[in-house]
Amino acid sequence: MTNLQLYDQISSLPANLRQDVLDFVESLKAKAVASHPLKPRKFGAAKGFFKMREDFDEPLDDFKEYM
């Protein structure tokens, strides 16, 4: 079902049932957040994970003709 089809279905409901749908969607979102809480990021967690070569900032041989 596409978003547009879902919107059409919900729009055709009476106002009180649309409120029930909204309540249900909010409960699903809360359940999803509760089951997968985001952990705070720790600064420096990837330290040592990447290694850069000493000549990283040196011009590449492929571009010498343009310099």
MOPAC internal coordinates of N, CA, C and O (Angstrom, degrees):
PM7 1SCF
backbone

  N    0.0000 0     0.00 0     0.00 0    0    0    0
  C    1.4463 1     0.00 0     0.00 0    1    0    0
  C    1.5280 1   107.65 1     0.00 0    2    1    0
  O    1.2310 1   120.29 1   -48.51 1    3    2    1
  N    1.2966 1   117.05 1   131.49 1    3    2    1
  C    1.4599 1   121.52 1   179.13 1    5    3    2
  C    1.5261 1   110.41 1   -82.47 1    6    5    3
  O    1.2310 1   120.89 1   -13.63 1    7    6    5
  N    1.3061 1   115.90 1   166.37 1    7    6    5
  C    1.4644 1   120.34 1   177.98 1    9    7    6
  C    1.5236 1   111.19 1   -61.56 1   10    9    7
  O    1.2310 1   120.79 1   141.96 1   11   10    9
  N    1.3213 1   116.09 1   -38.04 1   11   10    9
  C    1.4609 1   119.87 1  -179.79 1   13   11   10
  C    1.5244 1   110.92 1   -65.74 1   14   13   11
  O    1.2310 1   120.35 1   137.61 1   15   14   13
  N    1.3223 1   116.94 1   -42.39 1   15   14   13
  C    1.4625 1   120.29 1   177.87 1   17   15   14
  C    1.5336 1   110.07 1   -63.46 1   18   17   15
  O    1.2310 1   120.81 1   138.12 1   19   18   17
  N    1.3091 1   116.06 1   -41.88 1   19   18   17
  C    1.4661 1   120.19 1   178.61 1   21   19   18
  C    1.5264 1   110.27 1   -63.38 1   22   21   19
  O    1.2310 1   120.43 1   136.75 1   23   22   21
  N    1.3172 1   116.78 1   -43.25 1   23   22   21
  C    1.4581 1   121.02 1   177.52 1   25   23   22
  C    1.5288 1   110.95 1   -60.21 1   26   25   23
  O    1.2310 1   120.34 1   136.61 1   27   26   25
  N    1.3286 1   116.96 1   -43.39 1   27   26   25
  C    1.4674 1   120.50 1   179.01 1   29   27   26
  C    1.5188 1   111.13 1   -61.53 1   30   29   27
  O    1.2310 1   120.64 1   137.44 1   31   30   29
  N    1.3175 1   116.38 1   -42.56 1   31   30   29
  C    1.4666 1   120.19 1  -179.95 1   33   31   30
  C    1.5227 1   111.18 1   -64.15 1   34   33   31
  O    1.2310 1   120.87 1   135.13 1   35   34   33
  N    1.3371 1   115.94 1   -44.87 1   35   34   33
  C    1.4623 1   119.46 1  -179.06 1   37   35   34
  C    1.5282 1   110.46 1   -67.96 1   38   37   35
  O    1.2310 1   120.11 1   141.44 1   39   38   37
  N    1.3189 1   117.40 1   -38.56 1   39   38   37
  C    1.4687 1   121.24 1  -179.28 1   41   39   38
  C    1.5209 1   112.25 1   -64.28 1   42   41   39
  O    1.2310 1   120.35 1   152.65 1   43   42   41
  N    1.3158 1   116.93 1   -27.35 1   43   42   41
  C    1.4589 1   119.76 1  -178.60 1   45   43   42
  C    1.5341 1   113.07 1   -80.75 1   46   45   43
  O    1.2310 1   120.41 1   173.36 1   47   46   45
  N    1.3264 1   116.81 1    -6.64 1   47   46   45
  C    1.4640 1   120.77 1   179.93 1   49   47   46
  C    1.5239 1   110.90 1   -80.69 1   50   49   47
  O    1.2310 1   120.50 1   -25.74 1   51   50   49
  N    1.3322 1   116.65 1   154.26 1   51   50   49
  C    1.4728 1   119.78 1   172.55 1   53   51   50
  C    1.5360 1   110.06 1   -65.29 1   54   53   51
  O    1.2310 1   120.60 1   -21.59 1   55   54   53
  N    1.3192 1   116.46 1   158.41 1   55   54   53
  C    1.4688 1   122.07 1  -174.51 1   57   55   54
  C    1.5258 1   112.82 1   -55.97 1   58   57   55
  O    1.2310 1   119.97 1   138.73 1   59   58   57
  N    1.3290 1   117.66 1   -41.27 1   59   58   57
  C    1.4673 1   119.34 1  -178.09 1   61   59   58
  C    1.5318 1   111.47 1   -66.12 1   62   61   59
  O    1.2310 1   120.07 1   145.24 1   63   62   61
  N    1.3256 1   117.46 1   -34.76 1   63   62   61
  C    1.4631 1   119.95 1   178.42 1   65   63   62
  C    1.5256 1   111.36 1   -75.40 1   66   65   63
  O    1.2310 1   120.37 1   148.11 1   67   66   65
  N    1.3397 1   116.89 1   -31.89 1   67   66   65
  C    1.4718 1   119.11 1   175.00 1   69   67   66
  C    1.5246 1   109.93 1   -62.91 1   70   69   67
  O    1.2310 1   120.25 1   143.78 1   71   70   69
  N    1.3191 1   117.12 1   -36.22 1   71   70   69
  C    1.4596 1   120.89 1   176.84 1   73   71   70
  C    1.5304 1   110.24 1   -64.84 1   74   73   71
  O    1.2310 1   120.49 1   140.35 1   75   74   73
  N    1.3331 1   116.68 1   -39.65 1   75   74   73
  C    1.4658 1   120.28 1   176.64 1   77   75   74
  C    1.5304 1   110.83 1   -62.26 1   78   77   75
  O    1.2310 1   120.56 1   139.84 1   79   78   77
  N    1.3219 1   116.53 1   -40.16 1   79   78   77
  C    1.4731 1   120.51 1   178.00 1   81   79   78
  C    1.5240 1   109.74 1   -63.42 1   82   81   79
  O    1.2310 1   120.51 1   135.85 1   83   82   81
  N    1.3272 1   116.64 1   -44.15 1   83   82   81
  C    1.4643 1   120.50 1   178.35 1   85   83   82
  C    1.5238 1   110.97 1   -60.23 1   86   85   83
  O    1.2310 1   120.39 1   134.59 1   87   86   85
  N    1.3215 1   116.86 1   -45.41 1   87   86   85
  C    1.4730 1   120.92 1   178.40 1   89   87   86
  C    1.5256 1   110.76 1   -60.13 1   90   89   87
  O    1.2310 1   120.59 1   139.26 1   91   90   89
  N    1.3342 1   116.49 1   -40.74 1   91   90   89
  C    1.4552 1   120.54 1  -179.68 1   93   91   90
  C    1.5301 1   110.91 1   -65.99 1   94   93   91
  O    1.2310 1   120.42 1   136.79 1   95   94   93
  N    1.3226 1   116.81 1   -43.21 1   95   94   93
  C    1.4653 1   120.93 1   179.43 1   97   95   94
  C    1.5300 1   110.08 1   -62.99 1   98   97   95
  O    1.2310 1   120.22 1   137.35 1   99   98   97
  N    1.3125 1   117.19 1   -42.65 1   99   98   97
  C    1.4654 1   120.12 1   178.52 1  101   99   98
  C    1.5219 1   111.51 1   -63.67 1  102  101   99
  O    1.2310 1   120.16 1   143.07 1  103  102  101
  N    1.3212 1   117.29 1   -36.93 1  103  102  101
  C    1.4686 1   119.68 1   178.17 1  105  103  102
  C    1.5233 1   110.57 1   -68.58 1  106  105  103
  O    1.2310 1   120.03 1   143.56 1  107  106  105
  N    1.3283 1   117.55 1   -36.44 1  107  106  105
  C    1.4680 1   120.43 1   176.54 1  109  107  106
  C    1.5259 1   111.33 1   -65.14 1  110  109  107
  O    1.2310 1   120.71 1   138.54 1  111  110  109
  N    1.3283 1   116.25 1   -41.46 1  111  110  109
  C    1.4607 1   119.82 1   178.72 1  113  111  110
  C    1.5194 1   111.06 1   -64.65 1  114  113  111
  O    1.2310 1   120.18 1   138.21 1  115  114  113
  N    1.3204 1   117.26 1   -41.79 1  115  114  113
  C    1.4623 1   121.07 1   178.87 1  117  115  114
  C    1.5258 1   110.60 1   -64.40 1  118  117  115
  O    1.2310 1   120.58 1   140.93 1  119  118  117
  N    1.3100 1   116.50 1   -39.07 1  119  118  117
  C    1.4675 1   121.07 1   178.74 1  121  119  118
  C    1.5294 1   110.39 1   -65.25 1  122  121  119
  O    1.2310 1   120.22 1   140.14 1  123  122  121
  N    1.3298 1   117.19 1   -39.86 1  123  122  121
  C    1.4600 1   121.06 1   179.87 1  125  123  122
  C    1.5262 1   110.94 1   -65.97 1  126  125  123
  O    1.2310 1   120.42 1   139.09 1  127  126  125
  N    1.3218 1   116.81 1   -40.91 1  127  126  125
  C    1.4642 1   120.74 1   179.27 1  129  127  126
  C    1.5255 1   110.24 1   -67.70 1  130  129  127
  O    1.2310 1   120.39 1   140.43 1  131  130  129
  N    1.3085 1   116.87 1   -39.57 1  131  130  129
  C    1.4717 1   120.91 1  -178.70 1  133  131  130
  C    1.5264 1   111.35 1   -67.63 1  134  133  131
  O    1.2310 1   120.37 1   146.19 1  135  134  133
  N    1.3220 1   116.89 1   -33.81 1  135  134  133
  C    1.4668 1   118.86 1  -177.36 1  137  135  134
  C    1.5189 1   112.37 1   -80.92 1  138  137  135
  O    1.2310 1   119.90 1   158.93 1  139  138  137
  N    1.3391 1   117.79 1   -21.07 1  139  138  137
  C    1.4650 1   121.96 1   179.42 1  141  139  138
  C    1.5246 1   109.96 1  -135.78 1  142  141  139
  O    1.2310 1   120.55 1  -111.95 1  143  142  141
  N    1.3380 1   116.56 1    68.05 1  143  142  141
  C    1.4647 1   117.59 1  -179.05 1  145  143  142
  C    1.5314 1   110.67 1   -67.57 1  146  145  143
  O    1.2310 1   120.83 1   -36.04 1  147  146  145
  N    1.3250 1   116.02 1   143.96 1  147  146  145
  C    1.4495 1   120.31 1   177.67 1  149  147  146
  C    1.5176 1   109.33 1   -77.93 1  150  149  147
  O    1.2310 1   121.26 1   -47.86 1  151  150  149
  N    1.3153 1   115.19 1   132.14 1  151  150  149
  C    1.4462 1   119.54 1   176.77 1  153  151  150
  C    1.5237 1   108.41 1   -86.78 1  154  153  151
  O    1.2310 1   119.87 1   -36.89 1  155  154  153
  N    1.3092 1   117.85 1   143.11 1  155  154  153
  C    1.4591 1   118.77 1   177.34 1  157  155  154
  C    1.5258 1   109.85 1   -63.74 1  158  157  155
  O    1.2310 1   121.22 1   -40.07 1  159  158  157
  N    1.3121 1   115.28 1   139.93 1  159  158  157
  C    1.4581 1   119.34 1   179.78 1  161  159  158
  C    1.5260 1   110.11 1   -75.33 1  162  161  159
  O    1.2310 1   121.59 1   -38.51 1  163  162  161
  N    1.3119 1   114.56 1   141.49 1  163  162  161
  C    1.4533 1   119.89 1  -179.38 1  165  163  162
  C    1.5273 1   108.16 1  -103.16 1  166  165  163
  O    1.2310 1   120.37 1   -56.23 1  167  166  165
  N    1.3271 1   116.90 1   123.77 1  167  166  165
  C    1.4455 1   121.69 1  -179.95 1  169  167  166
  C    1.5287 1   109.97 1   -62.21 1  170  169  167
  O    1.2310 1   120.99 1   -49.04 1  171  170  169
  N    1.3224 1   115.71 1   130.96 1  171  170  169
  C    1.4571 1   120.94 1   177.74 1  173  171  170
  C    1.5127 1   114.31 1    84.18 1  174  173  171
  O    1.2310 1   119.89 1  -167.53 1  175  174  173
  N    1.3232 1   117.82 1    12.47 1  175  174  173
  C    1.4645 1   120.51 1  -176.88 1  177  175  174
  C    1.5228 1   112.12 1   -64.33 1  178  177  175
  O    1.2310 1   119.31 1   154.10 1  179  178  177
  N    1.3341 1   118.93 1   -25.90 1  179  178  177
  C    1.4616 1   121.91 1  -178.21 1  181  179  178
  C    1.5287 1   112.02 1   -98.50 1  182  181  179
  O    1.2310 1   120.10 1  -168.55 1  183  182  181
  N    1.3114 1   117.41 1    11.45 1  183  182  181
  C    1.4629 1   120.62 1  -179.45 1  185  183  182
  C    1.5226 1   109.93 1   -59.42 1  186  185  183
  O    1.2310 1   121.22 1   -51.30 1  187  186  185
  N    1.3245 1   115.28 1   128.70 1  187  186  185
  C    1.4528 1   120.97 1  -179.28 1  189  187  186
  C    1.5166 1   113.60 1    85.22 1  190  189  187
  O    1.2310 1   120.19 1   174.00 1  191  190  189
  N    1.3139 1   117.24 1    -6.00 1  191  190  189
  C    1.4596 1   121.13 1  -179.09 1  193  191  190
  C    1.5215 1   110.83 1   -75.72 1  194  193  191
  O    1.2310 1   120.64 1   145.56 1  195  194  193
  N    1.3436 1   116.38 1   -34.44 1  195  194  193
  C    1.4583 1   121.83 1   179.91 1  197  195  194
  C    1.5171 1   109.02 1  -111.97 1  198  197  195
  O    1.2310 1   120.98 1   -40.56 1  199  198  197
  N    1.3090 1   115.74 1   139.44 1  199  198  197
  C    1.4575 1   121.38 1   177.09 1  201  199  198
  C    1.5237 1   108.14 1  -119.39 1  202  201  199
  O    1.2310 1   120.71 1   -51.83 1  203  202  201
  N    1.3244 1   116.25 1   128.17 1  203  202  201
  C    1.4567 1   121.30 1   177.78 1  205  203  202
  C    1.5248 1   108.36 1  -106.41 1  206  205  203
  O    1.2310 1   121.77 1   -39.49 1  207  206  205
  N    1.3059 1   114.22 1   140.51 1  207  206  205
  C    1.4585 1   119.02 1   179.13 1  209  207  206
  C    1.5215 1   109.78 1   -71.14 1  210  209  207
  O    1.2310 1   120.82 1   -24.12 1  211  210  209
  N    1.3126 1   116.03 1   155.88 1  211  210  209
  C    1.4535 1   121.40 1   179.93 1  213  211  210
  C    1.5265 1   111.86 1   -62.66 1  214  213  211
  O    1.2310 1   120.34 1   147.89 1  215  214  213
  N    1.3464 1   116.96 1   -32.11 1  215  214  213
  C    1.4650 1   120.59 1  -177.76 1  217  215  214
  C    1.5345 1   112.36 1   -94.92 1  218  217  215
  O    1.2310 1   120.01 1  -154.10 1  219  218  217
  N    1.3098 1   117.59 1    25.90 1  219  218  217
  C    1.4628 1   121.93 1  -176.54 1  221  219  218
  C    1.5264 1   112.17 1   -56.81 1  222  221  219
  O    1.2310 1   120.01 1   138.65 1  223  222  221
  N    1.3257 1   117.59 1   -41.35 1  223  222  221
  C    1.4614 1   121.62 1  -176.16 1  225  223  222
  C    1.5286 1   113.49 1   -86.12 1  226  225  223
  O    1.2310 1   119.81 1   176.69 1  227  226  225
  N    1.3082 1   117.96 1    -3.31 1  227  226  225
  C    1.4653 1   120.78 1  -179.81 1  229  227  226
  C    1.5251 1   110.19 1   -73.71 1  230  229  227
  O    1.2310 1   120.42 1   -31.24 1  231  230  229
  N    1.3456 1   116.80 1   148.76 1  231  230  229
  C    1.4695 1   119.18 1   178.44 1  233  231  230
  C    1.5334 1   111.24 1   -62.11 1  234  233  231
  O    1.2310 1   120.75 1   -32.89 1  235  234  233
  N    1.3127 1   116.17 1   147.11 1  235  234  233
  C    1.4602 1   121.06 1   179.43 1  237  235  234
  C    1.5215 1   110.21 1   -81.05 1  238  237  235
  O    1.2310 1   120.59 1   -34.81 1  239  238  237
  N    1.3281 1   116.48 1   145.19 1  239  238  237
  C    1.4513 1   120.88 1   178.78 1  241  239  238
  C    1.5332 1   111.80 1   -61.21 1  242  241  239
  O    1.2310 1   119.90 1   150.06 1  243  242  241
  N    1.3053 1   117.80 1   -29.94 1  243  242  241
  C    1.4639 1   122.07 1  -178.61 1  245  243  242
  C    1.5253 1   112.64 1   -64.44 1  246  245  243
  O    1.2310 1   120.12 1   157.51 1  247  246  245
  N    1.3387 1   117.37 1   -22.49 1  247  246  245
  C    1.4629 1   120.54 1  -176.09 1  249  247  246
  C    1.5262 1   112.71 1  -106.87 1  250  249  247
  O    1.2310 1   119.08 1  -170.77 1  251  250  249
  N    1.3424 1   119.37 1     9.23 1  251  250  249
  C    1.4582 1   121.77 1  -177.12 1  253  251  250
  C    1.5275 1   111.91 1   -60.56 1  254  253  251
  O    1.2310 1   119.70 1   144.15 1  255  254  253
  N    1.3241 1   118.18 1   -35.85 1  255  254  253
  C    1.4611 1   120.10 1  -178.12 1  257  255  254
  C    1.5276 1   111.65 1   -68.75 1  258  257  255
  O    1.2310 1   119.60 1   160.18 1  259  258  257
  N    1.3217 1   118.37 1   -19.82 1  259  258  257
  C    1.4581 1   121.24 1   179.42 1  261  259  258
  C    1.5186 1   113.34 1   -91.26 1  262  261  259
  O    1.2310 1   120.09 1   172.54 1  263  262  261
  N    1.3085 1   117.44 1    -7.46 1  263  262  261
  C    1.4764 1   121.25 1  -176.33 1  265  263  262
  C    1.5153 1   111.06 1   -99.19 1  266  265  263
  O    1.2310 1   120.10 1   180.00 1  267  266  265

